[in-house]
Amino acid sequence: VELQSCLCVFDVDRTLTGKQGWRGKCPQNYEVAGSKDTAYGQGTLLLSEFAQNMDKTFCGQCYHGIVTAGQASGPGSDERAEILRR
């Protein structure tokens, strides 16, 4: 299937990021040392397996949108930079 134009939109908390402190329960998630995630209980940023591999899905060929009900740790944060890097 050839994709013309598509948009994939994802929520930040628990879709692009995992629950802080759960690296042992979600071993495919990646803990970004030194990057803070201020959502919910706060802690070190944990990127979900999906966030790390989005480019390997059909969404890798699409435009990306990101939404959140929170702050994604605020403007200029390491969390926002890391998510956009992916």
C-alpha positions as CSV (number, residue, x, y, z in Angstrom):
1,V,0.0,0.0,0.0
2,E,1.5,3.3,-1.0
3,L,0.9,6.2,1.4
4,Q,0.2,9.6,-0.1
5,S,-0.1,11.9,2.9
6,C,-1.0,10.7,6.3
7,L,-1.0,12.1,9.9
8,C,-0.3,10.0,13.0
9,V,-1.2,11.7,16.3
10,F,-0.2,10.4,19.7
11,D,-0.6,11.3,23.3
12,V,2.5,11.8,25.3
13,D,1.8,10.2,28.7
14,R,1.7,6.4,28.6
15,T,1.8,6.3,24.8
16,L,5.1,7.9,23.9
17,T,6.3,7.7,27.5
18,G,6.1,4.9,30.1
19,K,5.3,5.1,33.8
20,Q,8.3,6.5,35.6
21,G,10.0,3.9,37.7
22,W,8.5,1.0,35.8
23,R,11.6,0.1,33.7
24,G,11.8,-3.3,35.4
25,K,8.1,-4.0,34.6
26,C,8.5,-2.8,31.0
27,P,12.0,-3.9,29.9
28,Q,11.5,-2.7,26.3
29,N,11.1,0.9,27.5
30,Y,14.2,3.1,27.5
31,E,15.1,5.2,30.6
32,V,16.7,8.5,29.5
33,A,19.2,9.2,32.3
34,G,19.1,12.8,33.4
35,S,15.8,13.6,31.7
36,K,13.0,14.5,34.0
37,D,9.3,13.6,33.3
38,T,7.0,15.7,35.4
39,A,3.8,13.9,34.7
40,Y,1.8,12.2,37.5
41,G,4.3,10.9,40.1
42,Q,7.3,12.5,38.4
43,G,10.6,10.8,37.8
44,T,13.1,9.9,35.1
45,L,11.8,10.0,31.5
46,L,10.9,6.5,30.2
47,L,10.4,6.3,26.5
48,S,7.9,3.6,25.4
49,E,8.8,0.8,23.1
50,F,6.5,2.5,20.5
51,A,8.2,5.9,20.8
52,Q,11.6,4.2,20.1
53,N,10.3,2.3,17.1
54,M,7.7,4.6,15.5
55,D,9.8,4.9,12.3
56,K,9.4,1.1,11.8
57,T,5.6,1.3,11.6
58,F,3.6,2.8,8.7
59,C,3.6,6.0,10.8
60,G,7.3,6.4,10.0
61,Q,6.2,7.6,6.5
62,C,3.7,10.1,7.9
63,Y,3.5,13.5,9.5
64,H,3.5,13.3,13.3
65,G,1.4,15.1,15.8
66,I,1.7,15.1,19.5
67,V,-1.0,16.0,22.1
68,T,-1.1,16.0,25.8
69,A,-3.5,17.0,28.6
70,G,-0.4,17.8,30.6
71,Q,2.7,19.9,30.0
72,A,5.2,17.3,28.7
73,S,7.6,18.8,31.4
74,G,7.2,22.3,29.9
75,P,8.7,24.5,27.2
76,G,12.4,23.8,26.5
77,S,12.4,20.6,28.6
78,D,14.6,17.5,27.9
79,E,11.4,15.4,27.7
80,R,10.0,17.5,24.8
81,A,13.4,17.5,23.0
82,E,13.8,13.7,23.4
83,I,10.3,13.0,22.1
84,L,10.8,15.2,19.1
85,R,14.1,13.6,18.4
86,R,12.3,10.3,17.9
